[in-house]
Amino acid sequence: MDKKYRIGIIGCGGIANGKHMPSLAKLDNVEMVAFCDIIEERAAEAAKKYGAEDAKVYTDYKELLKDESIDICHVCTPNRSHSFITVDALEAGKHVMCEKPMAKTYAEAKEMLDASRRTGKKLTIGYQNRQSNQNLYAKAAVENGELGEIYYAKALAIRRRAVPTWGVFLNEYEQGGGPLIDIGTHALDLTLWIMNNYEPQMVVGNTFRKLADQTDQANAWGNWDPEKFTVEDSAFGYIVMKNGAVITLESSWALNFRVPKEASFMLSGTKGGIDTVDGLQINTVKHGRQVVEEVDLSAGGAAFYEGKSADPSLVDMAQWINAIETNTDPCVLPEQALCVTQILEAIYTSAKTGKPVMFD
């Protein structure tokens, strides 16, 4: 790989610093050459830490997009701006990785997909949890037919008291919602991907804002401001797929639930089940007995080195750049992420109207 892909980072906040930039910095065939943020100091700091020698700093992403030497853009802004920034970047001839969720609404996400198809530029969404070793193993087991027909699943994104108090997480206008669109999106993406089922028929949802006004919070990241807490603190969905399979989705930032579990799932099929609630476990029947197999992920497999699993974020970035290099599909297809956004929006709509949402 002689070419070094030139990357522009749009949004230099927490997710860019926590995932995108440190992972990209470990890849030999990329260089970050442009950094944009509405807070100029934040972009400048990112450029100093991660940028190439000729790295430029911007406060207007449209100015960044004028640089024809940039091959790829990573959109790491609040959810409200995912769609229009991504569409503009694709129209400017850039491949785009957009942070999850794809967008606030299905219509916005569809505009992103249409722009990718229209321009011929690649688009993917940052669902890095697909790249963890346990999830890759689960995917392989399902594809091998070990579970049979999967007809029930549970997607779990439960925090007991871990409300994010920084940025705009609590702002409905900027984010489109709370834990459902923030972490529920990861659990749902994993579940749909491992099931390989992207055809929803009907959704029923409920959202709650029950703990947000409490002052005795015991929050993992310090007290939140109830007046700024304009989103739900928990949300739940019941999803019926066109083939009859059922998925329940549970998400919360604050819920009096003893055992938190995030980016996890439980799948039940005609031959067996698999879950990541307590490690990776497969349940089935053998020789007339109920059997639970606990998968040892401590060694072996291409995704391992020195007995330790690779960082899913790093693997995700590497496969994304490889997809561009080899002109192949990235792991997360925009069509798949569009379905996730469609279901999340339907849960919110059902919760507001008190009625189920039906799909064509």
N, C-alpha and C positions, 0 to 999 in steps of 0.2 A: 504494500500500500504506500505508493509514493506521495499521493495527494493528501494534503491536510485540509480537512473541511473547516471552513470559517463559520463560527457560530456567533449569533447575536442573542444576548439574554435580555428579555423584556420583562421587567419586574425583578428587582434585586432584594426582595424581602426574605422572610423566613424560609419558604420552601425552596427558593433558589439557592440560598446559603446552606440549607440543611440537606439538600438532595442533589439538585441539578449540577451546580458548579463544582462541588468537591468530587462528584463522580466523573464528570467530563474531564476534570483536570488529571485524572489517572489514565486517560486514553491517549495513546501516542499519535493517533491520526486525526486529532481535532485541535483547534485553538480557538479560544474565546477572544473575539476581536472587537466586540461592541457591547456596551452595557447601558441599559435605559431604565430610569426610575423617575417618578415624579419628585422624589427627594434626591437632588443631585449628589449630595454627599454620600448617599447609599450606593449610587451607581459608581461614583469615583472610588469608594472603598473596595467594591467588588473588582473593579478594573485593576486596582493596585495589587490585590491578592491573587486574582486568577487570570488576569488579562495578558495577552501577547504584548510584545514591545510596542506595536502600533495600535493598541486598543484605544477606542474612542468612547467617550461618555456622552449620553444624551438624556434629555428630560422629555422629549417628544418622540414617541416610537416611530412616527411617520418619517422623521428625519433619518432614523436608523435604517429604515427600509429602503431609502434611496441609495444605499451603498450596494452596488451591484456585485461586489466581491463576496458578500455574505451568502453562504449556501443554505444555512439552517437557522431557524429562530426557535428559541424556547420561550413559550409564553407562560410566565409565572406570576400573573396578576390576579386580583380578586375575580371571583366568578363572573361578575357582571360584564367584565370586559373581555372575557375569553373569546367570544364569538367574533366581534368586529375586529379585534387585533389579529386573530388567526386568519380571518378572511383577507384582510389587507396584506398580511405577510405572504399568503399563498398567491395572491394576485401580483405581488411584487416578485414572484419567482423563487420564493424560499420554501424549503421543506419545513414542516412545523411539528414540534412536540409541544402539546398544550398540557398544562397541569390538569389533574382531575378536579372536579367533574368536567365533562366536555363543555357544558354551558348551563345556564340557569334554566333554560326551557328547551323543549324539543324543537321548536321552530328555530331557535338560535343555533342549536347543534346541527340541524339539517342544513342551514346555510353554510356551515363549516364543511360538511361532507360534500355539498354541491360544489363549493369552491375548489376542493381538492380534486374532484372528478373533472371539473372544467379546466383547471390549470395543469393537470397531470402531475402535480406535486404531492409528495407523500405527507400524510397527516396521521399522527398517533397521539394517544392520550396517556398520561403518566400513571398507569396502574401497575406499579413496580412489584406489588405483592404476588403477581403471577410468577415471578422469577425466584421465589423462595423454594428451597429444596423440597419441603413437604408438599407444597402446592403443585410443583412439577411432577412429583411422584403420584399424587392423587389424580392429576390429569392423565398420566400414563396408565394408571390402573383402570380408569373409566374407559379410556380409548381401547384398552385391551379387552373390554367386556366383562371385567371381573365383578361389577356390580349389577349387571343385567340392565333391565329397563329402570331408569331412575324416575320415580313418580312423586317423591316428596323430598324437600330440602329445606334447611333453615340457614339463613344468612345472619351472622351475628356481629354486631358492632356496639358492644355494651361497655360504657364506662360508668363507674360508680359515682365519682366526684372528680372529674377531670375536664372542666370547662376551659377552653382556650381563652385567655384574657388579653391577648395581644392582637394587634392588627385589627381587622374588620370582621372577625369570625362571628361576632354577636349582631352584626348589622344585616338585617334582612334585605335591604336594598342592594348592598354590595355583593352579598353571598347567595341570596335566594332561599336561604333556610339555615338550619342549624345542624345537628348531628346527622340527620338523614342524608343531606347533600354533602356533608363533610367526610364522615367516616362510614356511613351506611353505604355510600357509593362503592367503596372498596370491597365490602363484604358481598354486595350484590354482583359486582363485576366478577369476582372470583367464582361465585356460585353459578352464574350463567355460563361462564367460560368452561368450567369443569364439566357441567352438564351438556355443553354445546347446544344450548336451547335459547334461541333469541326470538321466539314468537309468542308474546304475551297476548292473552285474550281478554282478561278482566283483572282489575285491581281494586281493592278496598283498603283504605288507609285511615289511620288516626294519628294525630299529633297532640302533644301535651306541653303545657308550660306551667308546671306545678311547683317546681323548686326554685325557679329563677328569682323570685322575690324574697327568698329566705336570707337572713343575715348571718346565721350560724352555719356557714357553708362548708368548712373543712375541705376546700378545694385544693387539688394537687398543685395548682399554679397560682395560689393566692386568691383572695376574694375577687369576684366579678362585681361589676356595677349593675344592679338590677334595672336601672333606668335605661341602660344601653343594651340590655338583653332583649332584643326585639324578635328573636327566633324561638323555635321550640326547644325544650330541653330533652325531649324524647319523642320518638316516632316509630310507628309500627305499620307494616303492610302485609296484606294477604294477596298473593299473586297467583292467578290461574293461567297456565300456559295452554296454547291451542291443542297440544297433544294430551291434555288432561292433567299434566304434572302440576304440583302445587309447591309454592315457595313462600315461606314466612320470613319477613325481614324485620329484625329488631335492632334499633339504634338508640343510643342515648349518650349525652355528655354528663348528665346527672340523674341518677336513678338509684333508689334504695334497693339495690340488688347486690347481694354479697360477693358474687364471683364475676368480675369483669372479664370480657373476652372480646377482642377486636380483630377484624379481618379474618374471621373464622367461619366455618361452615359445617353442616351435617348433611350428608346425602344418604338417602335410602333407596335401594333398588331391589329387584326381584331375586337377585343372587346374593346380595350383601349390602353392607353400608360402610361409609368411611366418614371420619370426622377429624377436625383439628382443634377440638375443644381442650384436650389435654395431651399435647403431642399429636402425632399422626397415628390413628388407630383404624384398623379394618375389622369389621365384625361379619361373620358368616357362619355357615353350618358345615361341619366336616365329620364324616363317619358317625353321624347320628348325634353329634354334640354341638352346642353353641361354642364358637371359638372367637376370641378377640386377639388380633395380631397387632403388636406394637412395632412399628417400623423403626429400625435403627438407622438414623441419618448421620451418624458420626463419622462414617468413612465410606469410600467407594462412590462411583458415579462421576461423570464428567464435570459436574458443577462443583467438585470438591478439590481442595488442596490442603495438604498437611492436616487432614482430619477435620478441617473446619469449612463450613459452607461459605460461598462467596456472598458478598453484600448484594441483595436483590436490586438495589438502586444502581449499582455499578454494572451488574449483568444487564439490567434493562437498558441503560445508556449504550452499552456495547452492542447489544443486538439491534438497537435503533440505528446506530451509525452503520452497522454492517448491512442493514436492509437498504440503506441509501447507496452504500458502496457496491452492492451486488444487484441492485434494482430488484429486490424481492420484497415481500410483505413484512412489515414489522409485526411483532407479536400481537399488539393491540390494534385491531382494525377500527377505523372510525365508525363503520357500520355497527360494530359491537357496542362501542361507547355510546352511540346514539340510542340504542335500545335501553341502556342503563338510565340515561337521562329521561327517556320517555316514561319509564316505570316510576322513577323518583318523582317526576312532575305529576304523574297520575295519583300517587299516594297523597301528595299535598292537595291536589284538587279534590280528591275524595274526602279528605279530612275537613276541608272547608265547606263542601256542599252536603256532606252526610250521605252521599250516594256513591255507588260503584262507578268506576270508569270503564267503559267497554272500548275495545279496539276493533278495527275492521279486520 
